[in-house]
Amino acid sequence: MIHQSVTDFIQIGYQNQEIHPLDVLLKQNQLLALIGKQALDSDIKASMPLPNRLETLDTLVDYAIQENVIKDLESERDILSAKIMNLITPLPSEVNWKFWDLYQESPKSATNYFYHLSRENDYIKTRAIEKNIEFTKSTVYGDLEITINLSKPEKDPKQIALAKTAPTSFGYPTCLLCMENEGYEGHINHPARSNHRIVRLTLNQENWGLQYSPYAYYEEHCIFLSQEHKPMKLEKATFEKLLNIVEQFPHYFVGSNADLPIVGGSILSHDHYQGGQHTFAMANAATEHSFTLKDTPSVEAGIVKWPMSVIRLRSANQTELITAANLILDQWRLYSDKSVDILAQTNGELHNTITPIARYKEKKYELDLVLRNNRTSQQYPEGIFHPHPDVQHIKKENIGLIEVMGLAILPPRLKKELVEVEHYLLDEPHQLDTSHQDWADELKRTKKITKETVGTIVEDAVGSIFLRVLEDAGVYKQTAEGKAAFKRFINSFAHSKGGEKNGHFN
């Protein structure tokens, strides 16, 4: 069987034009070496039809475990799998040459090629992503997307035990987003990256890279990363780079996590942005309460109808758009309004920042600026504008760029926990987690629950909680008081220092 799998794997690469005819024997021998086999039955012919590549990959890895080439641990399986898939992955120089050659045809042709490559060589974990649970929640703001993320594999107890004794870091690569990850073998405390490739590009006269996310949360989920390992920072140059990206790739949106803890992303130590070809509910949300700015007359501006606090700027003029965005960022950094718990700083610690998202739409550049504040209090020690305790049984993690736009990334624990909630609601034997007790009791009191409806009721209730999560994270609430406070902030930069009106608010 292993002779057949080796032959089939090489033939799949040959048929897909990933292996040149002159390279077949070389790749075949390299594959044999990887799985600890020294000979191949040359009389074996490729299967007709050819099997699924990933199933063939599994057979090859299983053989290596059987022959004690590797241990039966998730990390070692991943490392060997990536090494095998590297055999059909072009060198970085070839990937970059092909990408930019296709770019002359169209930006979409270039990204289509790179995305297809990243899926075919198993860098994007398509099988794992298919395990995610997905549904939508209809709201007055649009259809929110809910995902229970099951794609990232959980470490087994043996691997956890080994990880405790293994070095936590060799200092190389410095972090998971560094360019040095390209082709890195990996180890028990670092993911396998032998089949990883990065497209090089220039942003604002800086060297950057483009890669796809291995565990994509949405269509063509990609990451733009700085070649230099430097911390994330929101500044005028951020807006310049975001708009430069959508200028180069107008079919993609791109956004940056905020640059402060609690309201920022999971990796603030390396400057990076996330993008892709996906339309989130926030992008379709209407703009209301428009205003104009005297110094940037081409810029259309307004408050977005969204549970978080969002200002949308639109213009065909990048320079004016950047100027307007930077004006708002500068003003927000130092803005306080105690009546709605917004303090720009306490004891010298800054609290205000922005989550910006850029896109090219209807021949104009668009910037959504989501106002964020990471202040904590005695009542809300994890964050005033963070999911509050009564919804943390569903979502307690930071609300980053992706959630901001209307896509919930919920923890894998909920798969089992929500099943137990359903059992509880149906008065069946259950192991209900105590964190869900009050919520489940409320559903019991207020919903008509049957075996046919319980799944839909629980999903809808989870969606309602995600909406609450977004409302908690919004600095200006969807109340008369909150809307009035938001308008006060707008008016703070709609006038010049000398009192001359710099713009107007409708």
Residue pairs with C-beta under 8 A, 6 or more apart in sequence:
1 59
2 35
2 37
2 59
2 60
2 63
3 40
3 41
3 44
4 44
4 47
5 56
5 59
5 60
5 63
6 28
6 31
6 32
6 35
6 37
6 40
6 60
7 40
7 44
7 45
7 46
8 46
8 47
8 50
8 51
8 56
9 31
9 53
9 56
9 57
9 60
9 84
10 19
10 24
10 27
10 28
10 31
11 46
11 50
12 50
12 53
12 56
12 88
13 19
13 27
13 87
13 88
14 21
14 24
15 50
16 88
16 120
18 88
18 89
18 90
18 120
19 27
19 87
19 88
27 87
27 88
28 40
30 87
31 60
31 84
31 87
32 38
32 39
32 40
34 60
34 64
34 80
34 83
34 84
34 87
35 60
35 61
35 63
35 64
35 67
35 69
35 80
35 84
36 64
36 67
36 68
36 69
37 63
37 67
53 120
54 122
54 126
54 127
57 81
57 84
57 85
57 122
60 84
61 70
61 77
61 80
61 81
61 84
64 70
64 80
65 71
65 72
65 77
69 80
70 76
70 77
70 79
70 80
73 156
73 158
73 159
73 162
73 188
74 153
74 155
74 156
74 159
75 155
75 159
75 186
75 187
75 188
75 192
78 186
78 191
78 192
79 185
79 186
79 187
79 192
79 194
81 122
81 192
82 122
82 123
82 185
82 186
82 192
82 193
82 194
82 195
82 196
83 185
83 192
83 194
83 195
85 121
85 122
85 123
85 194
85 195
86 121
86 183
86 194
86 195
88 120
88 121
89 117
89 121
89 123
89 195
89 197
90 98
90 117
90 197
92 182
92 183
92 197
92 198
95 114
95 117
95 197
95 199
96 199
96 200
98 113
99 110
99 113
99 114
99 199
100 110
102 109
102 110
102 112
102 113
103 109
103 110
107 248
107 249
107 250
107 251
108 251
111 220
111 222
111 249
111 251
111 252
111 277
114 197
114 199
114 210
114 212
115 124
115 212
115 220
115 222
117 197
118 124
118 197
118 211
118 212
119 126
121 195
122 195
123 195
123 196
123 197
123 212
123 214
124 212
124 213
124 214
124 216
125 151
125 214
125 215
128 150
128 151
128 152
128 153
128 215
129 151
129 215
129 216
131 150
131 151
132 147
132 148
132 149
132 150
132 151
133 147
133 148
133 150
133 415
134 145
134 146
134 147
134 148
135 146
135 459
135 463
136 143
136 144
136 145
136 146
136 463
137 143
137 144
137 146
137 459
137 460
137 462
137 463
137 464
137 466
137 467
139 463
139 467
141 281
141 282
141 285
141 305
141 306
141 307
141 406
141 467
142 281
142 282
142 284
142 285
142 406
143 281
144 281
144 406
144 407
144 408
144 463
144 466
144 467
144 470
145 280
145 281
145 406
145 407
145 408
146 408
146 410
146 459
146 462
146 463
146 466
147 217
147 407
147 408
147 409
147 410
148 410
148 411
148 412
148 414
148 415
148 418
149 215
149 217
149 409
149 410
149 411
149 412
150 412
150 415
151 215
152 215
152 412
154 412
155 163
159 188
162 188
163 188
163 189
166 187
166 188
166 189
167 189
168 189
169 189
169 190
172 180
173 179
173 180
173 181
173 184
173 190
174 180
174 229
174 270
175 229
175 267
175 269
175 270
176 190
176 191
176 267
177 223
177 225
177 267
177 270
177 272
178 225
178 229
178 270
179 198
179 209
179 225
179 227
181 193
181 196
182 193
182 196
182 197
182 198
183 193
183 194
183 196
184 190
184 192
184 193
184 194
184 196
185 192
185 193
185 194
186 192
186 193
186 194
191 214
196 211
197 211
198 209
198 210
198 211
198 225
199 209
199 210
199 211
200 207
200 208
200 209
200 227
201 208
201 209
201 210
201 224
201 248
202 208
203 224
203 241
203 244
203 245
204 237
204 240
204 241
204 244
206 226
206 227
206 228
206 241
207 226
207 227
207 228
208 224
208 225
208 226
208 227
208 241
209 224
209 225
209 226
209 227
210 222
210 223
210 224
210 225
211 222
211 223
211 225
212 220
212 221
212 222
212 223
213 221
213 222
213 223
213 274
216 276
217 402
217 407
217 409
218 276
218 278
218 280
218 402
218 407
219 276
219 277
219 278
220 252
220 276
220 277
220 278
221 274
221 276
221 278
222 252
222 274
222 275
222 276
223 272
223 273
223 274
223 275
224 245
224 254
224 272
224 273
224 274
224 275
225 270
225 271
225 272
226 270
226 271
226 272
228 271
229 269
229 270
230 270
230 271
231 259
231 268
231 269
231 270
231 271
232 256
232 257
232 259
232 264
232 265
232 268
232 269
232 270
232 271
232 272
233 259
233 271
234 256
234 258
234 259
234 329
234 353
234 354
234 356
235 326
235 329
236 322
236 325
236 326
236 329
238 256
238 356
239 321
239 322
239 325
239 326
239 329
239 356
239 358
239 367
240 322
241 273
242 254
242 255
242 256
242 273
242 356
242 357
242 358
242 367
243 318
243 321
243 322
243 358
243 365
243 367
245 252
245 254
245 273
245 275
245 358
246 252
246 253
246 254
246 358
246 359
246 360
246 365
247 318
247 360
247 365
249 275
250 360
251 277
252 275
252 276
252 277
253 275
253 276
253 277
253 278
253 279
253 280
253 283
253 357
253 358
253 359
254 273
254 274
254 275
254 357
254 358
254 359
255 273
255 274
255 275
255 355
255 356
255 357
255 358
255 368
255 401
255 405
256 273
256 274
256 355
256 356
256 357
256 401
257 264
257 265
257 268
257 274
257 355
257 400
257 401
258 264
258 265
258 353
258 354
258 355
258 370
258 372
258 374
258 400
259 268
259 353
260 268
260 350
260 351
260 353
260 372
260 374
261 268
261 374
262 374
262 376
262 382
262 383
262 386
262 398
263 353
263 355
263 372
263 373
263 374
263 383
263 385
263 386
263 398
263 399
263 473
264 353
264 374
264 398
264 400
265 398
265 400
265 401
266 398
266 400
274 401
274 402
280 405
280 406
280 407
281 405
281 406
282 304
282 306
282 310
282 357
282 368
282 404
282 405
282 406
283 357
283 359
283 361
283 368
283 405
285 304
285 305
285 306
285 310
286 304
286 305
287 300
287 302
287 303
287 304
287 305
287 312
288 302
288 303
288 304
288 305
289 302
289 303
289 487
289 490
289 505
289 506
290 300
290 301
290 302
290 506
291 301
291 302
291 490
291 494
291 503
291 504
291 505
291 506
292 299
292 300
292 301
292 503
292 504
293 299
293 301
293 324
293 327
293 493
293 494
293 502
293 503
294 496
294 501
294 502
294 503
295 323
295 327
295 502
296 315
296 317
296 320
296 321
296 323
296 324
296 327
297 320
298 315
298 316
298 317
298 320
299 313
299 314
299 315
299 317
299 320
299 321
299 324
300 313
300 314
300 315
301 311
301 312
301 313
301 314
301 324
302 311
302 312
303 309
303 310
303 311
303 312
303 486
303 490
304 310
304 311
304 312
304 368
306 470
307 467
307 470
307 471
307 474
307 478
308 370
308 371
308 404
308 470
308 471
308 473
308 474
308 475
309 370
309 371
309 474
309 475
309 476
309 486
310 368
310 369
310 370
310 371
311 328
311 368
311 369
311 371
311 490
312 366
312 367
312 368
312 369
313 321
313 324
313 325
313 328
313 366
313 367
313 368
313 369
314 321
314 361
314 364
314 365
314 366
314 367
315 321
315 324
315 364
315 365
316 363
316 364
316 365
318 365
321 365
321 367
325 356
325 367
325 369
327 493
328 354
328 369
328 493
329 354
329 369
331 489
331 492
331 493
332 352
332 353
332 354
332 371
332 489
333 344
333 350
333 352
333 353
334 344
334 352
335 342
335 344
335 352
335 489
335 492
336 342
336 343
336 344
337 485
337 488
337 489
339 481
339 485
340 475
340 476
340 477
340 481
340 482
340 485
341 375
341 377
341 384
342 352
342 373
342 375
342 475
342 485
343 351
343 373
343 375
344 350
344 351
344 352
345 351
346 375
351 373
351 374
351 375
352 371
352 372
352 373
353 372
353 373
353 374
354 369
354 370
354 371
354 372
355 369
355 370
355 372
355 400
355 401
355 404
356 367
356 368
356 369
356 370
357 367
357 368
357 370
357 401
357 404
357 405
358 365
358 366
358 367
358 368
359 365
359 366
360 366
370 404
371 475
371 476
371 489
372 385
372 473
372 475
373 384
373 385
373 475
374 383
374 385
374 386
375 383
375 384
375 385
376 382
376 383
376 384
377 384
380 386
380 388
380 389
382 392
382 396
385 472
385 473
385 474
385 475
386 398
386 399
386 472
386 473
387 395
387 396
387 399
387 468
387 469
387 472
387 473
388 468
388 472
390 438
391 465
391 468
391 469
391 472
392 435
393 433
393 435
393 436
393 439
394 410
394 414
394 439
394 462
394 465
394 466
394 469
395 408
395 410
395 411
395 465
395 466
395 469
397 409
397 411
399 469
399 470
399 473
402 409
403 409
403 466
403 469
403 470
403 473
404 470
404 473
406 470
408 466
408 469
410 462
410 466
414 462
417 433
417 436
418 458
418 462
420 430
420 431
420 432
420 433
420 436
421 432
421 436
421 439
421 440
421 443
421 458
422 454
422 455
422 458
423 429
423 430
423 432
424 430
424 432
424 440
424 444
425 440
425 443
425 444
425 447
425 449
425 454
425 457
425 458
426 449
426 451
426 454
432 440
439 461
439 465
443 449
443 457
443 458
443 461
447 453
447 457
449 457
471 477
471 478
474 482
476 482
476 483
476 485
476 486
476 489
487 505
490 505
491 505
493 502
493 503
494 501
494 502
494 503
494 504
494 505
495 501
495 502
495 503
496 502
